[in-house]
């Protein structure tokens, strides 16, 4: 916010006078205050947006993982066709990663830590189930068509949501935030006072 306000001051104080336009001080201050309030409101939306992403992401993860477990035979066949090694084991690993990870994300508990295996899970999904799309995107002709296929893939939303949670955390409406302010509250370590110099 401070940077943005300085930018507005710079525009109003340098660029406009250079062009022969001197804005009245009242209007100039009004613009700066108005943008400052807008910036504050937008910052307050961060936790709500992260909550919305977490709720959608976590629930869809849980449903996806449960779907794997309800259709194990079909998923093993899919994993085999996609060339996933050890398909029998990896179906269960993927399913429980999504189910358990989805619950953790849903409640905002260990969100960033859980986002790491989830991100890896969906990168693997792209490199196996969507291998042709990745190859087309990187090396094939008509890359714009491949971009549509890449963003339209079922794993795209999950990968983006996992990266958002990893980068920005769960927000204030989460168990992580509550624990950080209670159980894991960091206490400031104050430096020991220097001994007073002895006067001879």
Beta strands, then each sheet from edge to edge (+ up, - down):
end
